């Protein structure tokens, strides 16, 4: 199969990257693409946390502290 594909396209098929996340096996593009590696690393980092107990944060909050006390930062009108 590899020889046939190489003759057709001029390239050889590359093996897929695989990783596990909790009870799942995930597959992504292998090298030279870095997308599969980045996703695998991110999921490996997340696996250490119980994500079901995490609370959502406002994506506009760069530090994840919740609403700001500074008037005007969260779009609140100054002087209210």
N, C-alpha and C positions, 0 to 999 in steps of 0.2 A: 504493500500500500504506500509506504513512504517513497519508494522509488518511483512509483506511478505518479504520485502527487508532485514529486520534484521534477519529473519530466514534463508534466502539464504546466506547472506554474513557475518553475525555476526556483522554488523555495521548498524547504523541508518543513514538515509540520513540527511544531514545538509542543512539548508536554505542558499540560495544564497545571496550574498551581492548585493545591488542595489544602484545606485547613479545617479544623473542627471548631464549632462554636456551640457550646452547650450540647445538645443532642443532635446537632446537624452537621453534615459534611458539606462544605461549600467549595465550589470550584471557580477559578478565575483565570485570567490570562497570565501566562508565565512570562519569563524574561523574553525580550527586552522591555515589555510593557511593565510599568510600575504600578498600575492600577490594582491588580490582584494582590500584590504585596502590601500596598497601603491599606486596603480593606482588611486583609488578614491581620495585620498588626493592630489596627484599631479595634477589631473584634477581640483579639487576644487581650488587649488592655481592659476592655469592658467586661470581659468574662469574670474578672475578680470582684465585680460589684453586683449587688442585688438590684438590678435596674427596676424591678417592680416597685421598690420602696422609694425611688427617687421622685422628687417633685419637679414639675416643669418650672423653668425660669423664663423671664422675658428675654427674647433674643436681642433686644436693643440694649440690655444691661451687660456691659462688657465684663463685669466682675462677678455677676450672679448674686448680688447682695439683695435684690428686691428693689422696691421703689426708692428713689432718691429723696433725701430730705431737702435738697436744694431746689427752691422754687424755679420753675422754668425748665429744668432738666428733663422732666418726664412729660413735658408738654402742658404742665399745669400753668394756669394763668398766675402771673405774679400779683400779689396783693389780695388774694382770696383768703 
